[in-house]
Each structure stands twice: as structure tokens, then as C-alpha cells.
Amino acid sequence: MSPASAGGSAADGGEPALIGVTGSARADLDAVREIAGAGSVVDLDEAEGAPDITALVGASPEDDLRRFPSLRWVHSTAAGVDVWLTSSMLPDHVTLTSAAGNGAIPLAEHALMLMLMLSRDAPRWARAQQRHDWERRTHGELAGAQLGIIGYGNSGKDLARKALACHMDVQALRRQGSGKRDGAVQMLYGDEGLRDLLRSSDMIVVTSPLTVQTAGMIGSDEIALMRPGSALIVVSRGGIVDEAALVAALHSGHLGGAGIDAHATEPLPASSPLWDAPGAIVTPHNAATTPGTVQRGRAIMLDNVSRWVRGNGLRNVVDRAAGY
């Protein structure tokens, strides 16, 4: 079903189409009822059996959605949908939407923080503070450095704006396209664009989703193309960068540093060599854990409920073939 044809009963003129609410979306149950009408909304955590719902907000990829034969639309309160797209519980005919974009601002802020920390070797100041050591030294700056962004979606674009404000030169990689520039940002595409970006960037930030195309896209061969002393930062999803190859490049000195918020295995095992790799800054997939992310995700969900009820096109419809 196309997004434009997905809509609620207001456009049908028949009996109210039921919207099921579950999981984290239950915190906004009253708001959903206010938009759709109390009689059209079912709290699935309180309902008996399997109500004949046509829409479901707040579901998780582990939920067996096949028990709802009339289901036409599912909204995930998460931005990433890689787990959804490997789930056998989501019927092919059901439209899936997500909270994509809700964490773009803090993800870009986190990437910028890691870039600043790596350029100045901020952990060294933290160690000096613990020793009560007044250690002054010359350090780097972001101005004039070349930033390469892999994935030019919501967070990639927000990071580009922030980096330009820091007087960096910015280039970004997209899966496909043709334009040479997006304002001050140089655009690159495909495998050749990836190689060009790796060779020419002082810092590379991965903001792309995890898809069939991006899984393992940065391995030992790609890291070998990076500038000696450059830094690699990951804030979107684990599994895009080969962590063993990354650790090896940090130990060899080929890479000057890494900032990793998203990991292939989470929580990151205590035995992972990434914790102690030289120049590595590890954060626990915490970049977008902010009240603002929650509020933006809530606004996206409620807007989609309103669109569904009115029979309008939905936001953030997932392209299953593209993987996001």
C-alpha cells in the first residue's frame, strides 16, 4: 500500500478504524485518543485478545503482528529500522514509519564533541587533572580541517552545518545522486566517492543507517585508504565499521584516533580491545539520549496519527529496498 493511500476511517466514511497503542507510545495514549477519538483507539496492553486494528503505534520488531489481519500501518518510535527489516513479524503489505530525524541534533552534537576531543586530545587533559598536573601543550583545531561525512541524512546534514560553522571544509557521501554541491558541502556518490572521501579527509564521521549496503562498508582496505593520523567517528549504527580493523589501525598508528558511540555488539563487552585502544574514545550508544529526542519523536508520531486519521500521506515512510 502506498503512503498516500494509507489513511484512517475519516476518509472511508465507514466504521471507525481502530488504532492500537503499545510499548513506549502508551505514554501518549491520551494524546492519540484526542487526535483520533477515544472510540478509535485501543490500549493493546490492556485489551483482551487481538482487536481488529488497522494501525499500530509503539510496536517493537519482536511483536507478532501477524495476529492483526487488518493491519495496514505500523509506526516505530525508534529512528533506526534495521532490526525491523530483518523481522519475520512484519507483513509485506504493511506500511512502516519511523522516528527518523528525532535524534539528528544531538547525534551531530555528539559527533562534534568527539571531533573536538580528538583534535585536542582531551583525554590527556583529563588524565592530567587526575594527577593535579598543570600540563599546557600545543594542540589541534577544527578550522581548516577536511571533514568527510558518510551518510547525508538528517544527522549528516545537521553535522555539516555545525562543521561549517567551525570553519571546516566538508564533503559528504550519499548512496546515489548527481549534484556536485549542496551549498558549501561537496557531494560524493557510490564506491568511487567513498574512496575519494577516505583519501582526502582529516576526520570521517559515519552517520549512515545500517543496511545491506552499508554493513561492513569500512573494513581494513578502506581504513588503509585513510590519511595517516586521521580520525574515524561512528555515531549511527554499529556493524558499518570493522572494529577489529579499526583497533589494528589505532595500534599501528595509521589512525590518530577514533570516537565510537555505536558498536557492533552492545553493550560493548568488557573484553573488547576497543576500550583500551590508543586514541579511542568510547561512549555507550548514548549520543541521542536526550529529552529533545523524545519530544521530537513524540511530535513525529502524533503528526502521523493525525495524517492517518485524515487519510493523508505519512511521514518517514520506510523504503524497505533501501533499508531506511
C-alpha positions in Angstrom: 0.0 0.0 0.0 1.3 3.4 -0.9 1.8 6.0 1.8 -0.7 8.3 0.2 -3.4 5.7 0.2 -2.8 4.7 3.8 -5.4 6.5 5.9 -8.0 6.1 8.7 -11.7 5.8 8.7 -12.4 9.6 8.3 -11.6 9.2 4.6 -13.6 6.0 4.3 -16.8 7.1 5.8 -17.4 3.7 7.5 -17.0 2.4 11.0 -14.0 3.8 12.9 -10.8 2.1 12.0 -9.0 1.1 15.3 -5.6 2.3 16.1 -3.6 0.2 18.6 -1.2 1.7 21.0 1.5 -0.2 22.8 5.0 -0.1 24.2 6.6 3.3 24.7 3.7 5.0 22.8 1.4 4.3 25.7 2.9 7.4 27.4 1.0 9.4 24.8 -2.2 7.3 24.8 -4.4 10.3 25.8 -2.9 12.5 23.1 -3.6 9.7 20.5 -7.2 9.5 21.7 -7.6 13.2 21.5 -6.5 13.2 17.8 -8.3 10.0 16.7 -11.2 9.9 19.0 -11.4 7.8 22.2 -13.6 5.1 20.5 -11.0 4.6 17.7 -8.0 3.9 20.0 -7.2 0.6 21.8 -4.6 0.2 24.5 -3.2 -3.1 23.4 -1.5 -3.7 26.8 -4.9 -3.7 28.4 -7.1 -5.2 25.6 -8.1 -8.9 25.6 -7.3 -11.0 22.6 -6.3 -9.3 19.3 -8.5 -6.4 18.4 -9.1 -5.8 14.7 -6.8 -2.8 14.4 -5.7 -1.2 11.1 -2.8 0.9 12.6 -0.3 0.3 15.4 2.0 2.8 17.1 4.8 1.9 19.5 5.3 -1.7 18.4 8.7 -3.4 18.5 10.2 -5.8 16.0 9.7 -8.7 18.3 5.9 -8.2 18.4 3.9 -10.8 16.3 2.0 -8.5 14.0 0.5 -11.4 12.0 -2.2 -11.7 14.6 -3.7 -8.4 13.3 -5.1 -9.4 9.8 -6.4 -5.9 9.0 -3.2 -4.1 9.9 -2.0 -1.6 7.3 0.3 0.8 9.1 2.9 0.4 11.9 4.8 3.3 13.5 8.1 2.6 15.2 9.1 5.1 17.9 12.8 4.3 17.1 14.7 6.1 14.3 16.6 3.0 13.1 14.7 0.3 11.4 17.5 -2.3 10.6 16.0 -4.7 13.1 12.5 -4.2 11.8 13.6 -5.1 8.3 15.1 -8.4 9.3 12.0 -9.3 11.4 9.6 -12.0 10.1 6.8 -10.4 12.2 6.2 -7.5 9.8 3.9 -8.5 6.9 5.0 -7.3 3.5 1.8 -5.3 2.8 2.1 -3.2 6.0 3.5 0.4 5.7 6.3 1.1 8.3 7.1 4.5 9.5 9.8 5.6 12.0 11.0 8.4 14.2 13.9 9.2 11.8 15.3 12.6 12.5 14.3 12.8 16.1 17.9 12.4 17.3 19.7 14.2 14.4 20.6 17.3 16.5 22.2 15.5 19.5 23.9 13.0 17.2 25.5 15.8 15.3 26.4 17.5 18.6 28.0 14.3 19.9 30.0 13.8 16.7 31.2 17.4 17.0 32.1 16.8 20.7 34.2 13.7 19.7 35.8 15.7 16.9 36.9 18.4 19.3 38.1 15.9 21.9 40.2 14.0 19.3 41.6 17.2 17.8 42.8 18.4 21.2 43.4 15.0 22.8 41.0 16.0 25.6 41.5 12.7 27.5 45.1 13.8 28.1 43.8 16.8 30.0 41.5 14.6 32.0 44.4 12.4 33.0 46.5 15.5 33.9 43.6 16.8 36.1 43.5 13.5 37.9 47.3 14.0 38.7 46.7 17.7 39.6 49.2 18.4 36.8 49.1 21.8 35.1 50.0 20.4 31.6 49.9 23.0 28.9 50.7 22.0 25.3 50.1 22.8 21.7 47.1 21.0 20.2 45.0 21.0 17.0 41.9 22.8 15.9 39.0 22.0 13.6 39.3 25.2 11.4 40.7 24.3 8.0 40.4 20.6 8.5 38.6 18.4 5.9 35.6 16.6 7.3 34.1 13.6 5.4 30.5 12.6 6.4 29.3 9.1 5.4 25.5 9.3 5.2 23.9 12.7 4.3 20.6 12.3 6.0 19.1 14.2 8.9 22.1 13.9 11.3 24.7 14.2 8.5 23.2 17.4 7.2 23.0 18.9 10.8 26.6 17.9 11.4 27.6 19.6 8.1 26.1 22.9 9.3 27.9 22.7 12.6 31.2 21.8 11.0 30.9 24.7 8.5 30.4 27.0 11.5 33.7 25.7 12.8 35.4 26.8 9.6 35.9 23.2 8.3 35.8 22.1 4.7 33.0 19.5 4.4 32.3 16.7 1.9 29.6 14.1 2.2 28.8 10.7 0.7 25.4 9.7 -0.4 24.2 6.3 -1.8 23.2 7.9 -5.1 22.6 11.3 -6.7 24.3 13.7 -9.2 24.7 17.2 -7.8 28.3 18.3 -7.1 27.4 20.5 -4.2 24.8 21.1 -1.5 25.6 24.7 -0.7 29.1 24.7 0.8 29.2 20.9 1.0 30.9 18.9 -1.7 28.8 15.8 -2.6 30.3 12.4 -3.4 28.5 9.2 -4.5 28.9 5.5 -4.6 32.1 3.4 -4.2 34.3 5.8 -6.1 33.0 8.7 -3.9 33.8 6.6 -0.8 37.4 6.1 -1.8 37.8 9.8 -2.6 36.4 10.7 0.7 38.6 8.3 2.6 41.7 9.6 0.9 41.0 13.3 1.4 39.5 13.6 4.9 41.2 14.5 8.2 38.2 13.3 10.1 35.5 10.9 8.9 32.1 10.6 10.7 29.7 7.8 10.0 26.1 8.9 10.2 24.5 6.4 7.8 21.9 3.7 8.8 22.9 0.1 8.9 21.6 -1.6 5.7 22.6 -4.4 3.5 24.7 -1.9 1.5 26.4 -0.3 4.5 27.1 -3.4 6.6 30.9 -3.8 6.8 31.5 -1.0 4.3 34.5 0.3 6.2 37.0 -2.6 6.6 40.7 -2.9 6.6 41.1 -2.0 2.9 39.0 1.2 3.4 40.9 2.2 6.6 44.2 1.8 4.7 43.0 4.4 2.3 42.5 7.0 5.1 45.1 9.7 5.7 47.8 8.8 8.2 46.9 10.3 11.6 43.2 10.9 10.6 40.3 10.0 12.9 37.2 7.9 12.4 34.0 8.6 14.3 30.8 6.4 14.4 27.5 7.8 15.8 24.8 6.0 13.9 25.0 2.2 13.9 27.5 -0.5 14.7 28.4 -3.0 12.1 29.3 -0.5 9.4 32.9 -0.3 10.6 35.0 -3.4 11.1 36.1 -2.9 14.7 39.0 -5.3 14.6 40.4 -3.4 11.6 39.9 -0.2 13.4 41.7 -1.4 16.6 44.6 -2.6 14.4 44.9 0.8 12.7 44.9 2.6 16.1 47.7 0.3 17.4 49.8 0.7 14.3 49.4 4.4 14.4 47.9 4.7 11.0 44.9 6.3 12.6 45.4 9.1 15.1 42.1 8.5 16.9 38.6 7.2 16.9 35.3 8.1 18.6 32.8 5.3 18.7 29.3 5.6 20.1 27.7 2.8 18.1 29.1 -0.7 18.3 28.7 -4.0 16.6 27.8 -5.7 19.9 26.0 -3.7 22.6 26.7 -3.4 25.4 30.3 -3.4 24.3 31.9 -6.4 26.0 34.3 -5.6 28.8 36.8 -7.8 26.9 36.6 -5.7 23.8 40.1 -4.4 22.8 38.4 -1.1 21.7 38.2 0.1 25.3 42.0 0.3 25.6 43.0 1.0 22.0 45.3 4.0 21.8 43.4 7.2 20.8 40.0 5.6 21.2 37.1 7.4 22.9 34.2 5.0 23.7 30.7 6.2 24.6 27.8 3.8 25.3 25.5 4.5 22.3 24.3 7.5 24.3 24.6 10.3 21.7 20.9 10.9 21.2 19.6 10.0 24.7 18.1 13.5 25.4 14.7 14.9 26.3 14.7 16.7 23.0 15.0 13.4 21.1 11.9 12.1 23.0 9.9 15.2 22.3 10.8 15.3 18.6 9.9 11.6 18.3 6.6 12.2 20.0 5.8 15.0 17.6 6.5 12.8 14.6 4.3 10.0 16.0 1.4 12.3 16.8 1.6 14.0 13.4 1.5 10.7 11.7 -1.6 9.7 13.7 -3.2 12.9 12.6 -2.3 12.2 9.0 -3.6 8.6 9.2 -6.9 9.7 10.6 -7.3 12.3 7.8 -6.2 9.9 5.1 -3.1 12.0 4.3 0.4 10.8 3.4 2.5 9.6 6.3 6.0 11.0 7.3 9.1 8.9 7.4 7.8 6.0 5.4 10.5 3.3 5.3 11.8 2.2 1.9 12.3 -1.5 2.5 14.5 -1.9 -0.5 16.8 1.0 0.5 16.8 -0.2 4.2 15.7 3.1 5.8 
